[in-house]
Amino acid sequence: MKITNLHLLILLLVLMAAVNLANAQTKVGIKAGVNFSNVMMKDENGNKINTQSVPGILLGLTVDIPIAGDVYIQPAAQYSRKGYKQENGGFYGSATNFKINASYIEVPINLLYKPRLGNGKLLFGAGPYIAYGTGGDWTSDNDAAIGDIVVGKKGDVIFKNNAMDGGDINSYLYGKPLDYGLNFLAGYEFFNKLSVQLGAQLGLANLQPHVDGVTREDKLKNSGFGISLGYKF
């Protein structure tokens, strides 16, 4: 799924709000990078379902707010592409190399420790995030099928709270749209401007949708790691 005007509008509004609240020491920045996302998936009997990670882009806006000394709060608003891959068993068992790309708008809030080292600063951080799934797409090496109905080699990814609220026949229900969890990061900031960061994300929300109000026993949680470059104005 391409970045839509809605994604850009949300990011712009968050940046404008951050700038209005900023003081002279607050730094606004941008970041871009690549995620390697996967999921923790278990069936209703607790058996783990094998999946593989997939790459995806990360684009965001950050605000570094000084708290005390080398400690900062860093809220951000970002577009993140997540998902996973199954060599076999995807889309009701009929698809091979079934790959899902899921788009999210995320708001992480990290507590940063930035001790000086050389001409720059080390970066260590952790904190919660909240995210909302907006759509995506899926692909397969062969024609996926639901029973006797062939749906083809590609389609849309959708998010629903109720599994019975499905979309078109070729739409794949990823899960509930609302996600939350924890972030962890480490990196280095050069001359208070350019930074390189390694990050990891652990989803805590079970994204499996309910069925007409009945909670399902199977599990689906996002996870991933990535690398990004940042620049502060």
N, CA, C and O of each residue as an XYZ file, in Angstrom:
932
protein
N       0.844     -1.206      0.000
C       0.000      0.000      0.000
C       0.873      1.248      0.000
O       1.824      1.323      0.778
N       0.578      2.232     -0.852
C       1.338      3.452     -0.919
C       0.978      4.363      0.253
O      -0.098      4.268      0.842
N       1.939      5.264      0.568
C       1.663      6.254      1.603
C       0.584      7.191      1.080
O       0.755      7.796      0.022
N      -0.504      7.317      1.789
C      -1.632      8.114      1.338
C      -1.558      9.528      1.883
O      -0.749      9.831      2.760
N      -2.421     10.396      1.345
C      -2.509     11.764      1.849
C      -2.920     11.795      3.312
O      -2.533     12.704      4.047
N      -3.714     10.792      3.747
C      -4.115     10.730      5.148
C      -2.901     10.516      6.044
O      -2.772     11.162      7.084
N      -2.013      9.610      5.642
C      -0.797      9.378      6.428
C       0.001     10.672      6.563
O       0.420     11.037      7.662
N       0.210     11.366      5.439
C       1.009     12.584      5.455
C       0.337     13.683      6.269
O       1.015     14.449      6.953
N      -0.983     13.767      6.201
C      -1.706     14.788      6.957
C      -1.557     14.562      8.454
O      -1.333     15.510      9.207
N      -1.681     13.304      8.893
C      -1.534     13.003     10.317
C      -0.136     13.372     10.805
O       0.019     13.979     11.864
N       0.873     13.004     10.031
C       2.241     13.333     10.421
C       2.461     14.836     10.475
O       3.133     15.328     11.382
N       1.903     15.580      9.512
C       2.052     17.028      9.485
C       1.386     17.683     10.682
O       1.947     18.600     11.282
N       0.192     17.219     11.035
C      -0.514     17.795     12.186
C       0.252     17.563     13.483
O       0.322     18.448     14.336
N       0.826     16.368     13.631
C       1.603     16.090     14.842
C       2.837     16.973     14.897
O       3.187     17.479     15.963
N       3.497     17.164     13.770
C       4.675     18.025     13.740
C       4.314     19.465     14.085
O       5.038     20.115     14.839
N       3.207     19.975     13.547
C       2.798     21.349     13.836
C       2.510     21.522     15.324
O       2.869     22.540     15.916
N       1.863     20.527     15.925
C       1.569     20.608     17.353
C       2.856     20.593     18.164
O       2.980     21.304     19.161
N       3.815     19.776     17.730
C       5.085     19.687     18.450
C       5.854     21.004     18.368
O       6.444     21.446     19.353
N       5.844     21.627     17.190
C       6.557     22.888     17.018
C       5.931     23.981     17.871
O       6.652     24.785     18.461
N       4.615     24.028     17.949
C       3.938     25.046     18.753
C       4.243     24.907     20.238
O       4.267     25.895     20.973
N       4.477     23.672     20.673
C       4.773     23.438     22.080
C       6.258     23.525     22.393
O       6.647     23.549     23.560
N       7.078     23.571     21.371
C       8.520     23.476     21.565
C       9.085     24.745     22.181
O       8.594     25.846     21.932
N      10.135     24.573     22.998
C      10.895     25.719     23.481
C      12.215     25.767     22.734
O      12.428     25.000     21.795
N      13.105     26.666     23.145
C      14.338     26.880     22.396
C      15.242     25.660     22.399
O      16.042     25.490     21.479
N      15.136     24.805     23.410
C      16.021     23.658     23.514
C      15.440     22.394     22.884
O      16.144     21.397     22.727
N      14.187     22.435     22.531
C      13.551     21.270     21.921
C      13.956     21.161     20.458
O      13.954     22.156     19.734
N      14.305     19.947     20.021
C      14.754     19.712     18.656
C      13.747     18.853     17.901
O      13.351     17.781     18.357
N      13.345     19.353     16.737
C      12.461     18.604     15.848
C      13.303     17.943     14.769
O      14.218     18.562     14.225
N      13.000     16.692     14.458
C      13.790     15.975     13.472
C      12.952     15.065     12.595
O      11.746     14.913     12.788
N      13.621     14.470     11.632
C      13.019     13.478     10.751
C      13.857     12.217     10.804
O      15.041     12.264     11.137
N      13.246     11.093     10.477
C      14.014      9.856     10.399
C      13.437      8.965      9.313
O      12.256      9.047      8.976
N      14.294      8.115      8.777
C      13.894      7.171      7.744
C      14.749      5.923      7.880
O      15.923      5.999      8.241
N      14.158      4.784      7.590
C      14.918      3.554      7.720
C      14.165      2.362      7.185
O      13.191      2.498      6.444
N      14.628      1.196      7.570
C      14.027     -0.049      7.128
C      13.731     -0.925      8.338
O      14.562     -1.056      9.238
N      12.553     -1.517      8.354
C      12.143     -2.480      9.376
C      12.280     -3.894      8.822
O      12.165     -4.122      7.618
N      12.528     -4.828      9.722
C      12.420     -6.250      9.406
C      11.387     -6.819     10.372
O      11.711     -7.178     11.504
N      10.144     -6.896      9.910
C       9.020     -7.197     10.783
C       8.598     -8.656     10.681
O       8.793     -9.310      9.657
N       8.023     -9.141     11.755
C       7.505    -10.498     11.810
C       6.352    -10.508     12.801
O       5.987     -9.465     13.344
N       5.781    -11.677     13.038
C       4.725    -11.819     14.021
C       4.991    -13.045     14.890
O       5.678    -13.980     14.478
N       4.443    -13.020     16.078
C       4.363    -14.203     16.917
C       2.957    -14.744     16.739
O       1.990    -14.108     17.157
N       2.831    -15.923     16.119
C       1.528    -16.474     15.781
C       1.369    -17.859     16.394
O       2.238    -18.717     16.237
N       0.258    -18.074     17.091
C      -0.059    -19.379     17.672
C      -1.500    -19.736     17.353
O      -2.364    -18.862     17.289
N      -1.757    -21.032     17.150
C      -3.128    -21.459     16.898
C      -3.884    -21.603     18.210
O      -3.329    -21.342     19.277
N      -5.151    -22.017     18.140
C      -5.995    -22.074     19.335
C      -5.532    -23.116     20.345
O      -5.966    -23.093     21.497
N      -4.656    -24.032     19.929
C      -4.107    -25.031     20.845
C      -2.769    -24.625     21.433
O      -2.158    -25.393     22.176
N      -2.306    -23.421     21.108
C      -1.044    -22.917     21.631
C       0.169    -23.319     20.812
O       1.300    -23.070     21.229
N      -0.041    -23.938     19.650
C       1.075    -24.348     18.805
C       1.574    -23.161     17.985
O       0.782    -22.430     17.391
N       2.899    -22.976     17.960
C       3.482    -21.864     17.220
C       3.412    -22.128     15.722
O       3.693    -23.235     15.264
N       3.037    -21.104     14.963
C       2.981    -21.174     13.510
C       4.212    -20.457     12.961
O       4.467    -19.300     13.296
N       4.966    -21.148     12.121
C       6.214    -20.589     11.603
C       5.959    -19.475     10.593
O       5.155    -19.626      9.672
N       6.650    -18.362     10.777
C       6.597    -17.232      9.859
C       8.005    -16.679      9.689
O       8.894    -16.955     10.494
N       8.197    -15.899      8.637
C       9.481    -15.257      8.376
C       9.305    -13.741      8.323
O       8.214    -13.232      8.066
N      10.401    -13.040      8.571
C      10.356    -11.576      8.570
C      10.357    -11.036      7.150
O      10.799    -11.704      6.216
N       9.854     -9.812      7.002
C       9.835     -9.108      5.714
C      10.348     -7.686      5.940
O      10.145     -7.123      7.015
N      11.010     -7.100      4.938
C      11.478     -5.719      5.071
C      10.366     -4.729      4.770
O       9.433     -5.032      4.027
N      10.476     -3.545      5.353
C       9.507     -2.485      5.101
C      10.093     -1.141      5.475
O      11.045     -1.076      6.253
N       9.540     -0.070      4.936
C      10.085      1.256      5.191
C       9.544      1.851      6.490
O       8.494      1.455      6.996
N      10.299      2.811      7.004
C       9.914      3.578      8.190
C      10.204      5.041      7.911
O      11.333      5.395      7.572
N       9.188      5.903      8.051
C       9.341      7.340      7.869
C       8.681      8.049      9.044
O       7.540      7.748      9.392
N       9.393      8.987      9.653
C       8.797      9.600     10.823
C       9.309     10.985     11.156
O      10.281     11.473     10.578
N       8.627     11.602     12.105
C       8.973     12.895     12.673
C       9.193     12.717     14.164
O       8.425     12.019     14.827
N      10.241     13.345     14.702
C      10.580     13.197     16.107
C      10.711     14.564     16.779
O      10.965     15.577     16.127
N      10.532     14.564     18.084
C      10.733     15.763     18.897
C      11.509     15.357     20.149
O      11.022     14.564     20.954
N      12.719     15.903     20.312
C      13.530     15.647     21.508
C      13.288     16.758     22.522
O      13.623     17.917     22.278
N      12.704     16.396     23.659
C      12.364     17.362     24.711
C      13.260     17.113     25.916
O      13.168     16.051     26.533
N      14.139     18.077     26.275
C      15.045     17.861     27.418
C      14.281     17.814     28.737
O      13.365     18.599     28.982
N      14.690     16.863     29.580
C      14.075     16.713     30.902
C      15.039     17.165     31.995
O      14.736     18.070     32.773
N      16.212     16.516     32.041
C      17.233     16.873     33.017
C      18.559     16.282     32.575
O      18.657     15.076     32.345
N      19.593     17.130     32.452
C      20.902     16.641     32.076
C      20.893     15.963     30.713
O      20.552     16.578     29.703
N      21.274     14.682     30.697
C      21.342     13.914     29.449
C      20.066     13.118     29.175
O      20.062     12.241     28.310
N      18.996     13.408     29.891
C      17.752     12.647     29.759
C      16.733     13.462     28.956
O      16.539     14.654     29.198
N      16.092     12.797     28.004
C      15.129     13.432     27.123
C      13.889     12.553     26.988
O      13.942     11.339     27.186
N      12.779     13.189     26.648
C      11.583     12.483     26.181
C      11.492     12.699     24.672
O      11.623     13.823     24.187
N      11.267     11.612     23.938
C      11.174     11.725     22.482
C       9.857     11.123     21.977
O       9.792      9.920     21.723
N       8.814     11.938     21.830
C       7.619     11.470     21.117
C       7.880     11.523     19.619
O       8.717     12.296     19.152
N       7.168     10.710     18.881
C       7.334     10.678     17.427
C       6.012     10.291     16.781
O       5.128      9.727     17.426
N       5.896     10.601     15.513
C       4.783     10.136     14.686
C       5.400      9.558     13.427
O       6.211     10.220     12.780
N       5.035      8.338     13.068
C       5.714      7.695     11.958
C       4.804      6.753     11.176
O       3.842      6.193     11.701
N       5.151      6.604      9.906
C       4.546      5.594      9.049
C       5.469      4.391      9.064
O       6.672      4.527      8.843
N       4.913      3.209      9.322
C       5.714      1.997      9.418
C       5.062      0.885      8.613
O       3.862      0.639      8.735
N       5.856      0.221      7.794
C       5.379     -0.935      7.026
C       5.811     -2.205      7.758
O       7.004     -2.444      7.949
N       4.835     -3.017      8.167
C       5.094     -4.256      8.886
C       4.575     -5.439      8.083
O       4.202     -5.299      6.918
N       4.556     -6.622      8.726
C       4.015     -7.790      8.056
C       4.797     -9.044      8.364
O       5.547     -9.097      9.338
N       4.619    -10.061      7.525
C       5.314    -11.329      7.692
C       5.164    -12.158      6.422
O       4.457    -11.776      5.489
N       5.842    -13.294      6.408
C       5.814    -14.181      5.250
C       5.664    -15.615      5.724
O       6.227    -15.997      6.749
N       4.899    -16.415      4.972
C       4.759    -17.845      5.214
C       5.092    -18.587      3.916
O       4.498    -18.335      2.868
N       6.052    -19.503      4.013
C       6.410    -20.274      2.822
C       5.264    -21.181      2.396
O       5.002    -21.351      1.205
N       4.589    -21.757      3.374
C       3.426    -22.604      3.098
C       2.369    -22.349      4.165
O       2.695    -21.984      5.294
N       1.120    -22.539      3.810
C       0.053    -22.440      4.790
C      -0.664    -21.118      4.841
O      -1.660    -20.983      5.551
N      -0.175    -20.126      4.096
C      -0.850    -18.842      4.110
C      -2.159    -18.864      3.351
O      -2.372    -19.705      2.477
N      -3.023    -17.946      3.687
C      -4.338    -17.787      3.062
C      -5.085    -19.123      3.022
O      -5.350    -19.681      1.958
N      -5.410    -19.608      4.209
C      -6.188    -20.837      4.388
C      -5.494    -22.068      3.811
O      -6.150    -23.013      3.373
N      -4.147    -22.048      3.815
C      -3.388    -23.225      3.449
C      -3.116    -23.411      1.976
O      -2.452    -24.376      1.596
N      -3.609    -22.515      1.128
C      -3.482    -22.728     -0.309
C      -2.340    -21.964     -0.954
O      -1.932    -22.303     -2.065
N      -1.809    -20.941     -0.292
C      -0.815    -20.068     -0.902
C       0.602    -20.489     -0.523
O       0.836    -20.991      0.576
N       1.540    -20.281     -1.438
C       2.957    -20.489     -1.155
C       3.682    -19.156     -1.246
O       3.341    -18.295     -2.057
N       4.715    -19.001     -0.374
C       5.411    -17.725     -0.255
C       4.406    -16.579     -0.122
O       4.453    -15.588     -0.850
N       3.506    -16.756      0.831
C       2.460    -15.786      1.108
C       3.062    -14.634      1.911
O       3.506    -14.824      3.043
N       3.073    -13.446      1.320
C       3.726    -12.283      1.924
C       2.716    -11.183      2.188
O       1.930    -10.819      1.314
N       2.748    -10.659      3.406
C       1.835     -9.593      3.821
C       2.622     -8.322      4.100
O       3.621     -8.346      4.819
N       2.169     -7.213      3.532
C       2.673     -5.883      3.855
C       1.539     -5.099      4.498
O       0.509     -4.849      3.871
N       1.737     -4.714      5.758
C       0.697     -4.017      6.519
C       1.183     -2.625      6.902
O       2.272     -2.476      7.456
N       0.383     -1.610      6.609
C       0.746     -0.227      6.889
C       0.182      0.221      8.235
O      -0.973     -0.049      8.564
N       1.021      0.910      9.000
C       0.627      1.419     10.312
C       1.032      2.887     10.451
O       2.059      3.314      9.923
N       0.212      3.642     11.165
C       0.604      4.933     11.721
C       0.902      4.698     13.199
O       0.063      4.180     13.936
N       2.107      5.084     13.625
C       2.554      4.792     14.989
C       2.898      6.073     15.743
O       3.313      7.070     15.153
N       2.715      6.020     17.057
C       3.153      7.090     17.954
C       3.951      6.449     19.088
O       3.371      6.030     20.089
N       5.277      6.366     18.943
C       6.115      5.899     20.044
C       6.512      7.069     20.948
O       6.652      8.200     20.481
N       6.689      6.797     22.220
C       7.175      7.800     23.171
C       8.305      7.159     23.959
O       8.069      6.309     24.818
N       9.541      7.570     23.663
C      10.714      6.955     24.268
C      11.365      7.876     25.288
O      11.398      9.095     25.116
N      11.881      7.275     26.349
C      12.746      7.972     27.295
C      14.177      7.748     26.833
O      14.636      6.609     26.755
N      14.896      8.849     26.521
C      16.240      8.757     25.967
C      17.300      9.159     26.984
O      17.110     10.089     27.768
N      18.421      8.440     26.955
C      19.622      8.822     27.699
C      20.706      9.077     26.671
O      21.043      8.192     25.885
N      21.265     10.310     26.673
C      22.196     10.729     25.623
C      23.503     11.248     26.237
O      23.746     12.454     26.232
N      24.345     10.350     26.765
C      25.632     10.784     27.308
C      26.606     11.165     26.193
O      26.609     10.543     25.131
N      27.420     12.171     26.429
C      28.369     12.621     25.410
C      29.516     11.628     25.265
O      30.011     11.086     26.253
N      29.932     11.396     24.026
C      31.065     10.541     23.720
C      31.734     11.092     22.470
O      31.152     11.072     21.385
N      32.961     11.585     22.625
C      33.663     12.173     21.500
C      32.966     13.431     21.026
O      32.605     14.288     21.833
N      32.773     13.548     19.713
C      32.116     14.716     19.141
C      30.598     14.570     19.055
O      29.917     15.416     18.476
N      30.085     13.506     19.626
C      28.653     13.272     19.569
C      28.110     12.695     20.859
O      28.689     12.886     21.928
N      26.994     11.987     20.756
C      26.343     11.421     21.925
C      25.876      9.996     21.634
O      25.394      9.687     20.545
N      26.036      9.140     22.644
C      25.413      7.834     22.570
C      23.914      7.980     22.764
O      23.452      8.928     23.398
N      23.158      7.039     22.218
C      21.707      7.048     22.363
C      21.243      5.716     22.938
O      21.540      4.652     22.396
N      20.513      5.793     24.039
C      19.869      4.617     24.610
C      18.431      5.012     24.947
O      18.202      6.053     25.564
N      17.478      4.198     24.552
C      16.101      4.576     24.803
C      15.146      3.406     24.873
O      15.428      2.322     24.363
N      14.022      3.638     25.507
C      12.958      2.644     25.596
C      11.663      3.360     25.941
O      11.667      4.456     26.500
N      10.552      2.712     25.593
C       9.264      3.304     25.902
C       8.142      2.586     25.189
O       8.380      1.634     24.445
N       6.921      3.037     25.410
C       5.751      2.399     24.791
C       5.469      2.966     23.406
O       5.978      4.023     23.035
N       4.655      2.250     22.660
C       4.141      2.769     21.397
C       2.679      2.373     21.264
O       2.227      1.392     21.854
N       1.957      3.149     20.484
C       0.605      2.802     20.092
C       0.529      2.983     18.578
O       1.114      3.921     18.037
N      -0.183      2.098     17.895
C      -0.224      2.125     16.441
C      -1.609      1.753     15.948
O      -2.400      1.136     16.661
N      -1.882      2.142     14.711
C      -3.186      1.841     14.111
C      -2.970      1.391     12.670
O      -2.358      2.098     11.870
N      -3.485      0.196     12.352
C      -3.351     -0.355     11.016
C      -4.288      0.320     10.032
O      -5.474      0.493     10.313
N      -3.757      0.703      8.874
C      -4.546      1.445      7.894
C      -4.796      0.685      6.594
O      -5.591      1.130      5.766
N      -4.129     -0.456      6.403
C      -4.326     -1.208      5.174
C      -3.064     -1.925      4.756
O      -2.180     -2.157      5.580
N      -2.965     -2.279      3.486
C      -1.792     -2.959      2.988
C      -2.121     -3.832      1.791
O      -3.150     -3.654      1.140
N      -1.233     -4.782      1.508
C      -1.440     -5.690      0.388
C      -0.762     -7.026      0.662
O       0.128     -7.118      1.508
N      -1.188     -8.064     -0.060
C      -0.569     -9.377      0.051
C      -0.278     -9.910     -1.343
O      -0.932     -9.541     -2.318
N       0.736    -10.803     -1.416
C       1.081    -11.461     -2.670
C       1.371    -12.930     -2.395
O       1.673    -13.318     -1.266
N       1.275    -13.737     -3.443
C       1.537    -15.173     -3.351
C       2.142    -15.645     -4.662
O       1.870    -15.069     -5.715
N       2.970    -16.700     -4.605
C       3.574    -17.244     -5.821
C       2.559    -17.994     -6.682
O       2.725    -18.103     -7.896
N       1.517    -18.505     -6.048
C       0.494    -19.236     -6.798
C      -0.882    -18.642     -6.514
O      -1.019    -17.777     -5.648
N      -1.874    -19.089     -7.221
C      -3.234    -18.603     -6.986
C      -3.747    -19.088     -5.635
O      -3.874    -20.291     -5.406
N      -4.042    -18.138     -4.737
C      -4.648    -18.484     -3.459
C      -6.124    -18.806     -3.669
O      -6.760    -18.298     -4.593
N      -6.651    -19.651     -2.805
C      -8.053    -20.056     -2.951
C      -8.696    -20.202     -1.581
O      -8.046    -20.588     -0.609
N      -9.978    -19.888     -1.522
C     -10.802    -20.121     -0.338
C     -11.830    -21.173     -0.738
O     -12.827    -20.865     -1.391
N     -11.579    -22.407     -0.343
C     -12.420    -23.502     -0.814
C     -12.238    -23.678     -2.309
O     -11.123    -23.879     -2.790
N     -13.333    -23.601     -3.036
C     -13.279    -23.716     -4.497
C     -13.158    -22.370     -5.187
O     -13.130    -22.308     -6.416
N     -13.087    -21.288     -4.416
C     -13.046    -19.948     -4.988
C     -11.600    -19.483     -5.108
O     -10.916    -19.320     -4.098
N     -11.134    -19.271     -6.323
C      -9.781    -18.792     -6.568
C      -9.767    -17.266     -6.484
O     -10.554    -16.594     -7.150
N      -8.862    -16.723     -5.655
C      -8.816    -15.271     -5.457
C      -7.583    -14.629     -6.088
O      -7.443    -13.406     -6.044
N      -6.681    -15.429     -6.678
C      -5.549    -14.863     -7.397
C      -4.270    -14.821     -6.585
O      -4.156    -15.457     -5.537
N      -3.299    -14.052     -7.095
C      -1.959    -13.993     -6.510
C      -1.695    -12.726     -5.718
O      -0.589    -12.544     -5.207
N      -2.675    -11.849     -5.604
C      -2.479    -10.626     -4.831
C      -3.831    -10.072     -4.411
O      -4.871    -10.416     -4.974
N      -3.788     -9.212     -3.413
C      -5.019     -8.605     -2.919
C      -4.718     -7.586     -1.842
O      -3.561     -7.230     -1.616
N      -5.758     -7.119     -1.180
C      -5.638     -6.101     -0.143
C      -5.546     -6.731      1.239
O      -6.040     -7.834      1.471
N      -4.903     -6.007      2.153
C      -4.895     -6.350      3.577
C      -5.835     -5.384      4.292
O      -5.780     -4.175      4.069
N      -6.697     -5.924      5.151
C      -7.647     -5.100      5.893
C      -7.506     -5.365      7.383
O      -6.919     -6.363      7.799
N      -8.054     -4.457      8.175
C      -8.057     -4.569      9.634
C      -9.494     -4.463     10.125
O     -10.220     -3.545      9.743
N      -9.903     -5.403     10.973
C     -11.246     -5.394     11.544
C     -11.183     -5.945     12.972
O     -10.365     -6.811     13.279
N     -12.053     -5.431     13.831
C     -12.169     -5.979     15.182
C     -12.973     -7.271     15.208
O     -12.735     -8.143     16.044
N     -13.924     -7.390     14.289
C     -14.772     -8.566     14.200
C     -14.425     -9.330     12.926
O     -14.492     -8.776     11.828
N     -14.053    -10.603     13.073
C     -13.661    -11.413     11.917
C     -14.802    -11.603     10.928
O     -14.557    -11.941      9.770
N     -16.038    -11.393     11.356
C     -17.184    -11.553     10.458
C     -17.432    -10.318      9.599
O     -18.299    -10.333      8.724
N     -16.672     -9.242      9.845
C     -16.824     -8.014      9.059
C     -15.807     -7.983      7.917
O     -15.222     -6.934      7.651
N     -15.589     -9.089      7.249
C     -14.601     -9.169      6.184
C     -14.930     -8.263      5.018
O     -16.056     -7.784      4.887
N     -13.916     -8.027      4.153
C     -14.109     -7.173      2.998
C     -14.368     -7.996      1.753
O     -15.129     -8.962      1.789
N     -13.738     -7.617      0.651
C     -13.884     -8.334     -0.600
C     -13.306     -9.739     -0.488
O     -12.597    -10.052      0.468
N     -13.610    -10.578     -1.466
C     -13.203    -11.975     -1.416
C     -11.685    -12.127     -1.415
O     -11.164    -13.091     -0.854
N     -10.967    -11.188     -2.036
C      -9.506    -11.299     -2.064
C      -8.832    -10.473     -0.972
O      -7.611    -10.313     -0.980
N      -9.619     -9.949     -0.035
C      -9.059     -9.194      1.086
C      -8.624    -10.140      2.204
O      -9.364    -11.049      2.580
N      -7.435     -9.922      2.723
C      -6.924    -10.749      3.825
C      -7.039     -9.966      5.125
O      -6.525     -8.853      5.231
N      -7.709    -10.543      6.109
C      -7.891     -9.901      7.414
C      -6.651    -10.111      8.260
O      -6.415    -11.209      8.763
N      -5.854     -9.058      8.421
C      -4.620     -9.129      9.221
C      -4.950     -9.279     10.696
O      -4.390    -10.137     11.378
N      -5.862     -8.442     11.191
C      -6.212     -8.489     12.598
C      -6.874     -7.195     13.038
O      -7.310     -6.401     12.206
N      -6.948     -6.984     14.336
C      -7.491     -5.743     14.871
C      -6.582     -4.575     14.483
O      -5.366     -4.744     14.399
N      -7.152     -3.406     14.247
C      -6.313     -2.276     13.810
C      -5.443     -1.681     14.911
O      -4.355     -1.180     14.627
N      -5.905     -1.727     16.172
C      -5.173     -1.078     17.256
C      -4.087     -1.993     17.806
O      -4.360     -3.113     18.238
N      -2.857     -1.501     17.784
C      -1.709     -2.253     18.297
C      -0.989     -1.402     19.339
O      -1.059     -0.174     19.301
N      -0.302     -2.055     20.263
C       0.524     -1.347     21.245
C       1.608     -2.284     21.741
O       1.496     -3.505     21.628
N       2.667     -1.689     22.297
C       3.770     -2.513     22.770
C       4.917     -1.657     23.254
O       4.711     -0.538     23.724
N       6.147     -2.187     23.139
C       7.344     -1.543     23.673
C       8.383     -1.338     22.572
O       8.523     -2.160     21.667
N       9.117     -0.208     22.672
C      10.247      0.096     21.793
C      11.552      0.028     22.570
O      11.577      0.283     23.774
N      12.633     -0.314     21.883
C      13.980     -0.262     22.433
C      14.907      0.258     21.336
O      14.777     -0.138     20.177
N      15.839      1.139     21.689
C      16.743      1.676     20.678
C      18.120      1.954     21.258
O      18.280      2.171     22.459
N      19.116      1.941     20.366
C      20.494      2.298     20.704
C      21.128      2.878     19.453
O      20.820      2.456     18.339
N      22.030      3.861     19.642
C      22.651      4.452     18.479
C      23.658      5.514     18.850
O      24.156      5.571     19.974
N      23.945      6.358     17.868
C      24.922      7.434     18.074
C      24.461      8.661     17.296
O      23.971      8.564     16.171
N      24.635      9.831     17.939
C      24.253     11.108     17.338
C      25.498     11.933     17.071
O      26.286     12.196     17.980
N      25.674     12.345     15.806
C      26.855     13.099     15.404
C      26.568     14.596     15.428
O      25.659     15.074     14.751
N      27.366     15.343     16.229
C      27.308     16.811     16.235
C      25.901     17.361     16.462
O      25.550     18.414     15.930
N      25.091     16.644     17.258
C      23.723     17.064     17.594
C      22.814     17.194     16.381
O      21.800     17.890     16.439
N      23.164     16.535     15.288
C      22.384     16.653     14.054
C      21.991     15.294     13.484
O      20.820     14.915     13.499
N      22.979     14.575     12.987
C      22.744     13.312     12.292
C      22.889     12.146     13.261
O      23.817     12.123     14.069
N      21.976     11.176     13.185
C      22.042     10.018     14.081
C      21.810      8.727     13.310
O      21.146      8.701     12.273
N      22.380      7.665     13.853
C      22.166      6.306     13.362
C      21.615      5.494     14.527
O      22.180      5.514     15.621
N      20.509      4.775     14.297
C      19.865      4.044     15.390
C      19.527      2.618     14.982
O      19.117      2.351     13.852
N      19.710      1.719     15.927
C      19.193      0.361     15.838
C      17.993      0.278     16.771
O      18.061      0.737     17.911
N      16.905     -0.297     16.303
C      15.696     -0.358     17.119
C      15.049     -1.721     17.095
O      15.236     -2.498     16.159
N      14.289     -2.002     18.132
C      13.512     -3.233     18.212
C      12.135     -2.903     18.764
O      11.961     -1.938     19.508
N      11.168     -3.715     18.388
C       9.783     -3.475     18.804
C       9.142     -4.798     19.206
O       9.266     -5.806     18.510
N       8.461     -4.771     20.334
C       7.782     -5.957     20.854
C       6.317     -5.627     21.052
O       5.965     -4.852     21.941
N       5.456     -6.216     20.220
C       4.030     -5.996     20.353
C       3.445     -6.753     21.527
O       3.781     -7.915     21.756
N       2.574     -6.098     22.266
C       1.917     -6.717     23.418
C       0.447     -7.022     23.160
O      -0.150     -7.837     23.863
N      -0.137     -6.378     22.163
C      -1.565     -6.563     21.870
C      -1.786     -7.835     21.054
O      -1.069     -8.097     20.088
N      -2.794     -8.626     21.459
C      -3.218     -9.750     20.635
C      -4.139     -9.207     19.552
O      -5.230     -8.712     19.836
N      -3.684     -9.306     18.307
C      -4.405     -8.695     17.200
C      -5.481     -9.578     16.601
O      -6.200     -9.139     15.703
N      -5.613    -10.809     17.072
C      -6.644    -11.685     16.519
C      -8.028    -11.087     16.788
O      -8.369    -10.821     17.941
N      -8.820    -10.875     15.750
C     -10.162    -10.299     15.938
C     -11.107    -11.296     16.596
O     -10.923    -12.508     16.484
N     -12.110    -10.778     17.276
C     -13.128    -11.650     17.861
C     -14.123    -12.069     16.781
O     -14.124    -11.513     15.683
N     -14.952    -13.029     17.089
C     -15.987    -13.501     16.162
C     -17.341    -13.207     16.793
O     -17.814    -13.944     17.658
N     -17.957    -12.113     16.342
C     -19.253    -11.682     16.882
C     -19.235    -11.616     18.411
O     -20.155    -12.091     19.077
N     -18.183    -11.024     18.948
C     -18.076    -10.823     20.387
C     -17.419    -11.952     21.141
O     -17.129    -11.795     22.327
N     -17.171    -13.085     20.508
C     -16.525    -14.232     21.158
C     -15.015    -14.149     20.941
O     -14.551    -14.110     19.802
N     -14.248    -14.121     22.032
C     -12.800    -14.014     21.949
C     -12.188    -15.313     21.456
O     -12.540    -16.393     21.931
N     -11.266    -15.206     20.498
C     -10.584    -16.375     19.972
C      -9.378    -16.723     20.834
O      -8.822    -15.854     21.506
N      -8.969    -18.000     20.819
C      -7.852    -18.469     21.627
C      -6.513    -18.353     20.911
O      -5.468    -18.419     21.559
N      -6.517    -18.180     19.577
C      -5.253    -18.065     18.862
C      -4.652    -16.679     19.080
O      -5.348    -15.748     19.484
N      -3.339    -16.552     18.806
C      -2.602    -15.332     19.114
C      -1.915    -14.790     17.871
O      -1.479    -15.546     17.003
N      -1.824    -13.460     17.800
C      -1.071    -12.789     16.750
C      -0.531    -11.486     17.328
O      -1.297    -10.600     17.707
N       0.800    -11.377     17.392
C       1.431    -10.174     17.929
C       2.560     -9.738     17.005
O       3.321    -10.569     16.509
N       2.667     -8.431     16.776
C       3.731     -7.889     15.935
C       5.067     -7.876     16.666
O       5.116     -7.770     17.891
N       6.140     -7.984     15.906
C       7.488     -7.824     16.440
C       8.398     -7.399     15.302
O       8.018     -7.476     14.133
N       9.607     -6.947     15.643
C      10.525     -6.572     14.581
C      11.729     -5.814     15.090
O      11.823     -5.473     16.269
N      12.649     -5.557     14.173
C      13.834     -4.749     14.455
C      14.165     -3.977     13.191
O      13.646     -4.276     12.116
N      15.045     -2.969     13.328
C      15.357     -2.189     12.152
C      16.511     -1.224     12.390
O      17.065     -1.145     13.487
N      16.856     -0.497     11.342
C      17.905      0.521     11.398
C      17.385      1.783     10.727
O      16.676      1.708      9.723
N      17.734      2.936     11.273
C      17.233      4.181     10.717
C      18.278      5.295     10.842
O      19.172      5.241     11.686
N      18.139      6.295      9.985
C      18.936      7.504     10.035
C      18.026      8.657     10.445
O      16.877      8.740     10.011
N      18.555      9.547     11.288
C      17.780     10.693     11.725
C      18.530     11.989     11.507
O      19.760     12.008     11.468
N      17.781     13.079     11.365
C      18.393     14.411     11.231
C      17.552     15.412     12.021
O      16.328     15.442     11.901
N      18.232     16.236     12.834
C      17.552     17.247     13.648
C      17.816     18.635     13.092
O      18.936     18.956     12.694
N      16.776     19.451     13.071
C      16.877     20.791     12.523
C      17.310     21.799     13.593
O      17.447     22.987     13.302
